[in-house]
Amino acid sequence: MTWGTTYYVATEFLPPNHPLMAAALRSLPIGILMIAWFKQLPQGIWWWRILVLGSLNIGIFQALLFIAAYRLPGGVAATAGAIQPLLVVWFSWIVLNDKPSKLSIVTGIAGLVGVGLLVIGPAARLDPIGIIAAIAGAATMGLGTVLVKRWKHPVSLLVFTAWQLTVGGIVLLPIALIVEGPITEISTTNLLGFVYLGLVGTGLAYVLWFRGIDKLKASSVSYLGLMSPIVATLIGFTLLNQTFTPIQLVGMVIVLVSVLIGATH
């Protein structure tokens, strides 16, 4: 649900035309602060595992997410990303040997359809680069989610999250500087947006996400991600004066039922 606010914050609070830098500044500062607080670094095999996980779950995913958020309406970006539960079911089958049931596949498809009804209107702007970025981001984090489940973390969730946030930010920062250059002006509004995304939308949200992967099946956790487009749509309705139609209400019901079934089976 917290991630559902990203689309609104990115478009309304952050500097324009810097999606990669925004993604880096969302992750790296809070990651460094957490590592400085806990004073614990990876050991042995976990150096390369954290490089992989940090790149998939933070670095690459955040870059693709912000590209999608900048190039697409929040609802369209959320719909493309809603393919993640289906991808996680597939990755779980390959990596974890967790063969999916017919119910989980049908539920994933229903969730994707429900999100589409919820957020895509007749005037939706379907930017091809944005769509590709959103789908690729869903695949990237879907694989990262499954690998987190396979590689049991050797430290506390807070330290585990700090490692990934830092690595992801380090991967992103030089690319952002080369492609976009530094952000030359940061207003108070921009600063508030970065603080919110760093503390709440990234630090807290990822700790909760990885805790969920610990407690539930990877596929079950992925269905909970469908709450993101519901929040994005409600924010658009309440804060951006966007309309809310009966078809969207049907889509919301389908999504909620899909979340309930997918997260409990």
C-alpha positions in Angstrom: 0.0 0.0 0.0 2.9 2.4 0.8 4.4 1.7 -2.6 1.1 2.8 -4.2 1.9 6.4 -3.1 5.1 6.4 -5.2 3.4 7.4 -8.4 1.8 10.5 -6.8 5.0 11.5 -5.0 7.2 11.1 -8.0 5.0 13.2 -10.3 3.9 15.9 -7.7 6.9 16.3 -5.4 10.1 15.2 -7.2 12.2 17.2 -9.7 11.2 16.4 -13.3 13.3 14.5 -15.9 15.5 12.8 -13.3 14.0 9.3 -12.7 17.3 7.5 -12.2 18.7 10.1 -9.8 15.4 10.1 -7.9 15.6 6.3 -7.6 19.2 6.5 -6.3 18.4 9.3 -3.8 15.4 7.3 -2.6 17.6 4.3 -1.7 21.2 5.2 -1.0 21.0 7.7 1.8 18.6 5.7 4.0 20.7 2.5 3.3 24.0 4.2 4.3 22.3 5.6 7.5 21.1 2.2 8.4 24.5 0.5 7.9 26.2 3.3 9.9 23.7 2.6 12.7 24.0 -1.2 12.8 27.7 -1.3 11.9 27.5 -4.7 10.2 28.7 -5.7 6.7 28.2 -8.8 4.6 30.6 -11.8 5.0 31.8 -14.3 2.5 29.3 -15.5 -0.1 26.9 -12.8 1.0 28.9 -10.1 -0.8 27.9 -11.3 -4.2 24.5 -12.4 -3.1 23.8 -8.9 -1.8 25.1 -7.5 -5.1 22.5 -9.6 -6.9 19.6 -8.9 -4.5 20.4 -5.2 -4.2 20.5 -4.8 -7.9 17.3 -6.8 -8.6 15.1 -5.6 -5.7 16.5 -2.0 -5.4 18.8 -0.8 -8.2 17.3 -2.1 -11.4 13.8 -2.2 -10.1 13.7 1.3 -8.7 15.2 2.7 -12.0 12.5 0.9 -14.1 9.8 1.9 -11.6 10.7 5.6 -11.8 11.0 5.5 -15.6 7.5 4.1 -15.7 6.2 6.6 -13.1 7.6 9.5 -15.1 6.4 8.3 -18.5 3.0 6.9 -17.6 -0.1 7.8 -15.6 0.2 6.1 -12.2 -2.7 3.7 -13.0 -1.2 2.5 -16.3 2.2 1.9 -14.7 0.5 0.0 -11.9 -1.4 -2.2 -14.3 1.8 -3.2 -16.2 3.4 -3.9 -12.9 0.5 -6.1 -11.8 1.9 -9.0 -13.9 4.4 -9.6 -11.0 2.3 -12.2 -9.2 2.2 -14.4 -12.3 5.9 -13.9 -12.8 6.6 -14.8 -9.2 4.5 -18.0 -9.5 6.6 -18.9 -12.6 10.0 -18.0 -10.9 9.0 -20.0 -7.8 8.3 -23.1 -9.9 11.8 -22.8 -11.6 13.9 -21.7 -8.6 12.1 -23.1 -5.6 10.4 -26.1 -7.3 7.1 -24.8 -6.0 4.7 -26.0 -8.7 1.8 -23.6 -9.1 -1.8 -24.6 -8.7 -4.4 -23.8 -11.4 -6.0 -21.6 -8.8 -2.9 -19.4 -8.3 -2.6 -18.9 -12.1 -6.2 -18.0 -12.5 -6.0 -15.7 -9.5 -3.0 -14.0 -11.0 -4.7 -13.4 -14.3 -7.9 -12.2 -12.5 -5.8 -9.7 -10.5 -4.1 -8.4 -13.6 -7.6 -7.9 -15.3 -8.9 -6.3 -12.1 -6.1 -3.8 -12.0 -6.7 -3.0 -15.7 -10.4 -2.3 -15.0 -9.4 -0.3 -12.0 -6.9 2.1 -13.4 -6.9 2.2 -17.2 -9.4 4.7 -18.7 -10.1 5.5 -22.4 -7.7 8.4 -22.3 -4.8 6.4 -20.9 -1.5 7.3 -22.5 0.3 4.1 -23.4 3.9 5.2 -23.8 5.8 2.1 -25.1 9.0 2.8 -23.1 7.0 3.3 -19.9 5.1 0.0 -20.4 8.3 -2.0 -21.1 9.9 -0.4 -18.0 7.0 -1.3 -15.8 6.8 -4.9 -17.0 10.6 -5.3 -16.8 10.6 -3.9 -13.3 7.9 -6.4 -12.2 10.0 -9.2 -13.6 13.2 -7.9 -11.9 11.7 -7.6 -8.4 9.7 -10.8 -8.9 13.0 -12.7 -9.4 14.5 -10.8 -6.5 11.6 -11.8 -4.3 12.1 -15.5 -5.1 15.8 -15.4 -4.5 15.3 -13.7 -1.1 13.1 -16.7 -0.2 15.8 -19.2 -1.4 18.8 -17.4 0.2 17.9 -17.2 3.9 19.4 -14.0 5.2 22.1 -14.5 7.9 21.3 -11.3 9.8 18.4 -9.3 11.1 15.8 -7.9 8.6 17.0 -4.3 9.3 20.6 -5.1 8.4 19.5 -7.2 5.4 17.4 -4.4 4.1 20.2 -1.8 4.7 22.7 -3.9 2.6 20.3 -4.1 -0.3 19.3 -0.4 -0.2 22.9 0.6 -0.2 24.0 -1.7 -3.0 21.0 -0.7 -5.1 21.8 3.0 -4.6 25.5 2.5 -5.4 24.6 0.7 -8.6 22.2 3.4 -9.6 24.1 6.6 -8.7 26.9 6.5 -11.4 24.4 5.5 -14.1 22.2 8.4 -13.1 25.0 10.9 -13.1 26.2 9.8 -16.6 22.7 9.6 -18.2 20.9 12.5 -16.5 23.5 14.6 -14.6 23.1 15.9 -11.1 19.9 17.6 -9.9 21.0 21.3 -9.8 18.0 22.6 -7.8 16.1 21.0 -5.0 13.1 22.8 -3.6 11.5 22.3 -0.2 8.8 20.3 -1.9 11.4 18.0 -3.6 13.2 17.5 -0.3 10.0 16.5 1.5 9.3 14.0 -1.3 12.7 12.5 -1.0 12.5 12.3 2.8 9.1 10.6 2.6 10.2 8.1 0.0 13.4 7.4 1.8 12.0 6.8 5.3 8.5 5.4 4.6 8.3 4.4 1.0 11.7 2.7 1.0 13.2 2.0 4.4 10.0 0.9 6.2 8.3 -0.6 3.2 11.2 -2.9 2.3 11.7 -4.1 5.9 8.0 -5.1 5.9 8.3 -6.6 2.4 11.3 -8.8 3.4 9.6 -9.8 6.6 6.6 -10.9 4.6 8.8 -13.0 2.4 10.1 -14.7 5.6 6.7 -15.5 6.9 4.8 -16.3 3.7 5.3 -18.1 0.3 6.9 -15.8 -2.2 3.9 -16.1 -4.5 1.6 -15.1 -1.6 3.6 -12.0 -0.9 3.5 -10.9 -4.6 -0.3 -10.9 -4.6 -0.2 -8.3 -1.8 1.6 -6.0 -4.2 -1.7 -5.6 -6.0 -2.8 -3.3 -3.2 -0.4 -0.7 -4.7 -2.6 0.2 -7.7 -5.7 0.4 -5.5 -3.9 3.0 -3.4 -2.7 4.8 -6.5 -6.2 5.0 -7.8 -7.7 6.2 -4.5 -5.0 8.9 -4.3 -5.8 10.0 -7.8 -9.5 10.2 -6.9 -9.0 12.1 -3.6 -6.0 14.3 -4.3 -5.9 14.8 -8.1 -9.6 15.1 -8.8 -9.7 12.1 -11.0 -13.0 10.3 -11.7 -14.1 7.0 -10.3 -16.5 4.9 -12.4 -18.6 1.8 -11.7 -16.1 -0.2 -13.9 -13.3 0.8 -11.6 -15.3 -0.3 -8.6 -15.7 -3.7 -10.2 -12.0 -3.8 -10.9 -11.2 -2.9 -7.2 -13.5 -5.8 -6.0 -11.7 -8.2 -8.4 -8.3 -7.1 -7.1 -9.3 -7.4 -3.5 -10.7 -10.9 -4.0 -7.5 -11.9 -5.9 -5.3 -10.6 -3.1 -7.4 -12.5 -0.5 -7.2 -15.8 -2.5 -3.6 -15.4 -3.7 -2.2 -14.5 -0.3 -3.9 -17.4 1.5 -3.3 -20.3 -0.8 
